[in-house]
Amino acid sequence: MAYVRQMEPGEADDPLLRKIYDDAVRRAGRVWNIVKVTSLDARMTRAHLGLYREVMLGSGPLPPRLRETLAVVVSRANDCHY
């Protein structure tokens, strides 16, 4: 399995990343690994979250709950731990 260095919430010294992490904790009670995977570049994390929101919550033929279910199934099939 590949390893990607991730910034933990206590290490986030970039103001943008700290805000992203604080927002994540307020929203979900934690910072998920899928967010941390791009954390070495806060601008990339912000862009990644925008893409994620559009794919998962934007308009389309599949309801958001089914999109999330498919994402979990694919992640498990690929042995992704995020």
N, C-alpha and C positions, 0 to 999 in steps of 0.2 A: 504494500500500500504506500502511496506517496505521502510525504509529510509536508505540510505547509505551516510555516511559523505563523502564529496568531497572537495578537495583542489581547491580553486579558483585561477585563474592566479596570482593575486596579493599576494597570500599566498605562492606560490611555492618557497620554500627556498632550496630545493634539486636541485643541478646543472643539473642533468639529467632530472628531471621533468620540470624545467624551459626551457631547450632546447626543450623538446617535446612540451610544450605549445607555445613557440616562433615559432617553425616550424608549428604548427597547425594554429596559427594566420596568418602567412605568406601565408599558403596554402588556408585557408578558411575564413580568416578575423575574426575568433573567435575560441574558444575551445568548442567543442561540449560536451554535457553531457555524451555521450557514452565514451569519453576519460577521463573525470573527475571521472567516477565511480570507477576507479582503482587507483586514484591519490595518495592514502596514501602510496603506494609502487611504486616508479618510475620504478623499474625493471619489476613489473607486468604490468604497463602501457605500457612499451616498448614491452613486450611479447604479450600483448593483441592487440596492433596495428599491430604487425607482423602477428598474426593469422587473424585479420580483413582483412589486405591487401591480404593475401593468399586466404581467402574465397571469398572475393569480386572481386579481380583482377586476381587471378591465373587462370590457364587453367581449362577448364570444358565445359560442354555442354551449359550452360546458359551464355548469354552475360552479362557483368557487369551491364548494365543499368537495366536489368530484375532482377538481384540479388538484387540490391538496392531497386527496387520497392517492391519485396517480403519482404525484411527486414522492410520496412516502414509499409506494410500491417500487418505483424505479430506483430510489435511493437504496432501499433494502436489497434489491436485485444486484445493484452495483457495489454492495458492501460499503456504502457511504455512511459515516457515523454522524452526519449532521442532519 
